[in-house]
Amino acid sequence: MSGETDLPKLLKSMKPQHNPGDHVFCVVNGLSKINSADIISTFSEQEGLTIIIKKELADQFGFSYSFIAAWITLTVYSSLEAIGLTSTFSTALAQEGISCNVIAAFYHDHLFVHKKDAARAMEILNMLSR
């Protein structure tokens, strides 16, 4: 099953969803302490393994972080080959001074914005859908 590639269709149907909670990016040496079901995402970099988890879990384990984010999912099933979706929403957010960290997963795009910007980011993303 392939996702949508047409930019106007993607924008009209992206339907952003704000996932509850505060989320953080941490670098860890391993995953032995953490239940894999509690991990939102991982990415292996030369410097270490980055994980995204709920803030309260990071606090529980004593993990360091510097950015507390709101997690927004674009619920449209976008193709990994789609052109222009990321640049369109990231430009709209940037014009409002909102930093956006994006993860493209198989079915959906996931945005992590500063938690103080969550409501405004949702407004902007919803405006793009109209």
Secondary structure, 3 states (H helix, E strand, C coil): CCCECCHHHHHHCCCEEEEEEEEEEEEECCCCCCCHHHEEEEEEECCEEEEEEEHHHHHHHCCCCCCEEEEEEECCCECCCCCCHHHHHHHHHHHCCCCEEEEECCCCEEEEEEHHHHHHHHHHHHHHCC
